[in-house]
Each structure stands twice: as structure tokens, then as C-alpha cells.
Amino acid sequence: MAQVDEQKKQGWKAVVWEWAESIIVAFVLAMVIRAFLVEPFKIPSGSMRMTLIEGDRLFVPKVEYGPLVPFTKYRLPGFVKPKRGDVIVFKYPVTRDKDFIKRLIAVGGETVQIVDGKVLINGKAVTEGSIANIHYYNMGMYGAEGRVTTVPPGNYFVMGDNSAASHDSRFWGFVPEALVVGKAECIFWPLNRIRWIK
């Protein structure tokens, strides 16, 4: 009888260990995928209306720009650099404790100015892409009327598509390259909002 009990005990231990092993492997794989390949995000505010609205859930691939190595300031090589017009996710530069999403307006070495609702890069109005179709307001220290802002090398200037209600580079300055998480590619939820992000 004792032998039967011991066999049952060993059988349960084997089952528990199998389950635990499967859970641990699944958890590690999920963390690797999230850290290096793709991460889901949820839009909490209306700063990117109407491109993105509150509650939209997005996939943000990380391989395109190169993923950040967790717990370091290093980035693996990517395929491309962020460019004007990309909608990017990044760590909020002031506190680095939350993720923000905005449209990339200018890269390091360029000058930015807002004149009559239009964005001027190096003194010329942006005429292509989504940026040309958005009215940007003169707000904040870096977006004040008459202000020409030079973006430092290795940084980006970003603004929300809902310019009147966006806390962005006009107020707090620049996004260092190292804080960029990835490019927002598509909305996957809710079903009626599924689309590529432009």
C-alpha cells in the first residue's frame, strides 16, 4: 500500500513539474518576444486623435529600429532609422517611467518652426505625408510663435496629431534615440478599428 501511495506521489510530482516547466518556458518566450520582437500597447489619451483614439490597441514591432536590450541603454542593430512622419512609441524623456506615442516631426540637426499651423523644417514647409494635413498650434517653450528650435544630434522632435491637446516636444523638448521603443505599425483592436497606421 505504501508503495502505491509513493508511486501516486511521484506521479503527481511529475505532472506538477511538467506543468511548471511548461509555464516557465511559455513565460520566458513571452518575455523574449516582448523585449526583442513585438509589444502590444493601449492608447490611454486623445493626443493622437484621429489617427489613434482612446482604447485602440497596437502592435509595435521592435526589430525595425532595433530592440533595446532590457535593463541596459544598448540597442541591437535595426534595419532602418526612425524618419519624419513615423508614429513612434518611446519612454517619456522627463521621468522615463511611462510610454508615450507621438508622430516624429524632425531628427537631429534639423530646425523646427510652427508658422500658421504648418511645420517648417529647416525653413521649408512640410508638404508631404500626414504632417502636411495637420494644424499644429504654437504652444510650449519649444513651439512658441516665432521660435526656431534646433534638434540636437541623436534626438527627435515629436508632436501629437491632436496638436491642441498633446503634451509633446513643444513643452518638454527632445526624445533621445535610446528611449525609442519602436514604430507603431497597426491597430489590432477593436475589430472595427483594425488598420495600418499612417
C-alpha positions as CSV (number, residue, x, y, z in Angstrom):
1,M,0.0,0.0,0.0
2,A,2.8,2.4,0.9
3,Q,4.5,1.6,-2.4
4,V,1.3,2.5,-4.3
5,D,1.0,5.8,-2.3
6,E,4.6,6.6,-3.1
7,Q,4.0,5.9,-6.8
8,K,1.0,8.2,-6.8
9,K,3.0,10.9,-5.1
10,Q,5.8,10.5,-7.7
11,G,3.2,10.7,-10.4
12,W,1.7,13.9,-9.1
13,K,5.2,15.4,-8.7
14,A,6.0,14.6,-12.4
15,V,2.7,16.2,-13.5
16,V,3.3,19.3,-11.4
17,W,6.8,19.6,-12.7
18,E,5.7,19.2,-16.3
19,W,3.1,22.0,-15.8
20,A,5.6,24.2,-14.0
21,E,8.2,23.6,-16.8
22,S,5.6,24.5,-19.5
23,I,4.6,27.7,-17.7
24,I,8.2,28.8,-17.1
25,V,9.1,28.1,-20.8
26,A,6.0,30.0,-22.0
27,F,6.8,32.9,-19.7
28,V,10.4,33.2,-20.9
29,L,9.3,33.0,-24.5
30,A,6.7,35.7,-24.0
31,M,9.3,38.0,-22.3
32,V,11.8,37.4,-25.1
33,I,9.1,38.2,-27.8
34,R,8.0,41.3,-25.9
35,A,11.6,42.5,-25.3
36,F,13.0,41.9,-28.8
37,L,10.3,41.3,-31.4
38,V,6.9,42.9,-30.8
39,E,4.9,44.5,-27.9
40,P,1.3,45.4,-27.6
41,F,0.2,48.9,-26.4
42,K,-3.1,50.5,-25.5
43,I,-3.8,54.2,-26.2
44,P,-4.8,56.0,-23.0
45,S,-5.4,59.5,-24.2
46,G,-6.7,61.6,-27.2
47,S,-3.3,63.2,-28.0
48,M,-3.1,61.3,-31.4
49,R,-6.8,61.8,-32.5
50,M,-7.9,61.0,-35.1
51,T,-5.1,58.7,-36.2
52,L,-5.4,56.8,-32.8
53,I,-8.2,57.1,-30.3
54,E,-8.6,56.1,-26.7
55,G,-8.8,52.3,-26.3
56,D,-7.0,51.4,-29.6
57,R,-4.6,48.5,-29.1
58,L,-1.5,48.5,-31.2
59,F,1.3,46.2,-32.2
60,V,4.7,47.8,-32.1
61,P,7.5,45.7,-33.8
62,K,10.9,46.3,-32.3
63,V,13.2,44.8,-34.9
64,E,12.8,47.6,-37.5
65,Y,14.6,50.2,-35.4
66,G,16.5,47.6,-33.4
67,P,15.3,46.5,-29.9
68,L,16.6,47.9,-26.7
69,V,18.4,45.3,-24.6
70,P,16.4,45.1,-21.3
71,F,18.0,46.8,-18.3
72,T,20.7,48.5,-20.4
73,K,21.0,51.5,-22.6
74,Y,22.1,49.5,-25.6
75,R,20.2,48.8,-28.7
76,L,20.6,45.9,-31.2
77,P,21.1,46.9,-34.8
78,G,17.9,47.6,-36.7
79,F,17.0,47.8,-40.4
80,V,16.1,51.4,-40.6
81,K,16.3,54.7,-38.7
82,P,13.1,56.5,-37.5
83,K,12.1,59.0,-40.1
84,R,9.8,62.0,-40.4
85,G,6.1,61.0,-40.2
86,D,6.6,57.8,-38.3
87,V,4.3,57.3,-35.3
88,I,6.7,56.1,-32.6
89,V,6.4,54.7,-29.1
90,F,9.1,56.0,-26.6
91,K,9.9,56.3,-23.0
92,Y,8.7,59.7,-21.6
93,P,12.1,61.6,-21.5
94,V,11.3,63.6,-18.4
95,T,10.6,60.6,-16.0
96,R,11.2,57.6,-18.2
97,D,8.6,55.7,-16.3
98,K,5.8,55.5,-18.9
99,D,5.4,55.1,-22.6
100,F,4.3,57.9,-24.9
101,I,3.2,57.7,-28.6
102,K,3.6,60.7,-31.0
103,R,4.5,61.5,-34.6
104,L,8.2,62.1,-35.4
105,I,8.5,65.6,-36.8
106,A,12.2,66.3,-37.0
107,V,15.5,64.5,-36.5
108,G,18.9,65.6,-35.0
109,G,20.4,68.6,-36.8
110,E,17.2,69.9,-38.2
111,T,15.4,73.1,-37.2
112,V,11.6,73.1,-36.4
113,Q,9.2,76.0,-36.5
114,I,5.5,76.3,-36.5
115,V,4.0,79.0,-38.6
116,D,0.3,79.5,-39.2
117,G,-0.4,75.9,-38.2
118,K,2.3,74.5,-40.6
119,V,5.5,72.8,-39.7
120,L,8.7,74.2,-41.2
121,I,11.8,72.0,-41.3
122,N,15.0,73.9,-42.0
123,G,12.8,76.9,-43.0
124,K,10.7,74.9,-45.6
125,A,7.1,73.8,-45.0
126,V,6.5,70.1,-44.9
127,T,4.2,69.4,-47.8
128,E,4.1,65.5,-47.9
129,G,2.5,62.9,-45.7
130,S,0.3,63.2,-42.6
131,I,2.2,66.2,-41.2
132,A,1.1,68.4,-44.0
133,N,-2.6,67.7,-43.3
134,I,-2.5,68.6,-39.5
135,H,-2.9,72.0,-38.0
136,Y,-0.2,72.5,-35.3
137,Y,-0.6,75.1,-32.6
138,N,2.1,77.4,-31.2
139,M,2.3,76.1,-27.7
140,G,5.0,75.4,-25.1
141,M,8.6,76.7,-24.9
142,Y,9.8,74.8,-27.9
143,G,6.8,75.5,-30.1
144,A,6.2,79.2,-29.2
145,E,5.3,81.6,-32.0
146,G,8.5,82.8,-33.8
147,R,10.6,80.2,-32.1
148,V,13.1,78.2,-34.3
149,T,14.2,75.1,-32.4
150,T,17.3,73.1,-33.4
151,V,17.0,69.4,-32.6
152,P,20.3,68.1,-31.0
153,P,22.1,65.2,-32.7
154,G,20.9,61.8,-31.6
155,N,17.4,63.2,-30.7
156,Y,14.0,63.6,-32.2
157,F,11.3,66.2,-32.1
158,V,7.8,64.7,-31.8
159,M,4.2,66.0,-31.7
160,G,0.7,64.6,-31.3
161,D,-1.7,64.7,-34.2
162,N,-4.3,66.3,-31.9
163,S,-2.0,69.3,-31.5
164,A,-4.3,71.3,-29.3
165,A,-4.4,68.5,-26.7
166,S,-1.0,67.0,-26.8
167,H,1.8,67.2,-24.3
168,D,4.8,66.8,-26.5
169,S,8.2,68.2,-27.6
170,R,6.8,71.7,-27.8
171,F,6.7,71.5,-24.0
172,W,9.4,69.2,-22.7
173,G,11.9,69.1,-25.6
174,F,13.5,66.1,-27.3
175,V,13.4,62.3,-27.4
176,P,16.9,60.7,-27.2
177,E,17.3,57.8,-29.7
178,A,17.9,55.4,-26.8
179,L,14.4,56.0,-25.5
180,V,12.6,55.0,-28.7
181,V,10.8,51.6,-28.3
182,G,9.6,51.1,-31.8
183,K,7.3,52.2,-34.6
184,A,3.5,51.8,-34.2
185,E,2.5,49.7,-37.3
186,C,-1.1,48.6,-36.9
187,I,-4.2,48.7,-34.7
188,F,-5.4,45.2,-33.9
189,W,-8.3,46.0,-31.5
190,P,-11.2,46.8,-31.5
191,L,-12.2,45.0,-34.6
192,N,-13.9,48.0,-36.3
193,R,-10.6,49.9,-35.9
194,I,-8.2,47.3,-37.4
195,R,-5.9,49.2,-39.8
196,W,-2.3,50.1,-40.7
197,I,-1.1,53.3,-39.1
198,K,-0.1,56.1,-41.4
